[in-house]
């Protein structure tokens, strides 16, 4: 595995690869890698000749009261995991390499409407930071395909929309949610869950699964289902951010005749905000 810290270094190698006709796959991450991230890499390896992974904790997508400074940075073990999993190129830029003109005057990519709801409602500016950094990374790597996890469903939907709107010649692929044995979606932020909370946090997934089951059985009283699921999460001791049935593509509130619905949820533990989702149509 080759490691690059600069845009120009990575580009030099990728230019040579492209001249040889090699297909480039890309997996962007913020590091602190777990099996879920490595599954994205393994998926990308199946359909590409060269796979690039990036590790960059993007300050632009964190608001001031969020955990950018304490987000776990575990570069050494991450790079070993990537090497063992067969990553070809690791791109690990620092803040100056990614934002040489500083954050305040950085040009932005904005994907409106879809980013104001769900996680965007409680994390203003978050998705603008995501679409901006992902656009930059896409321009640096110029991949044929990029793989994103369904775990961050809204992020995936927003990036698909950005790629469509801006005519970016990149195939966006999705990878299933990797879970712990009890169903908790793997996440770098799970480390903030206390021992007391840990057996209870699966209530989020269980509640989303329950809604999905109800919809499959023909119950389309979405807001009633959302309220009942939220009550269950509250009774387990967690503050609900949202539990919403959405159109899987637009993220608008699900309509009665929508065929492709995703149920999304977010809740707060004492020190973490956990997200999960369940789609009713397999992709
Ligand atoms: P992160 O570094 O956590 O921001 O995530 C980098 C990529 O890994 C994103 O595409 C995430 O959706 C994906 N990812 C994170 N956790 C999981 C998981 N448990 N299962 C599948 N993909 C995941």
Boltz pocket constraint, residues with backbone or C-beta under 6 A from the ligand:
constraints:
  - pocket:
      binder: B
      contacts: [[A, 28], [A, 29], [A, 30], [A, 31], [A, 36], [A, 37], [A, 40], [A, 147], [A, 148], [A, 149], [A, 150], [A, 151], [A, 152], [A, 175], [A, 176], [A, 177], [A, 178], [A, 179], [A, 185], [A, 186], [A, 187], [A, 188]]
      max_distance: 6.0
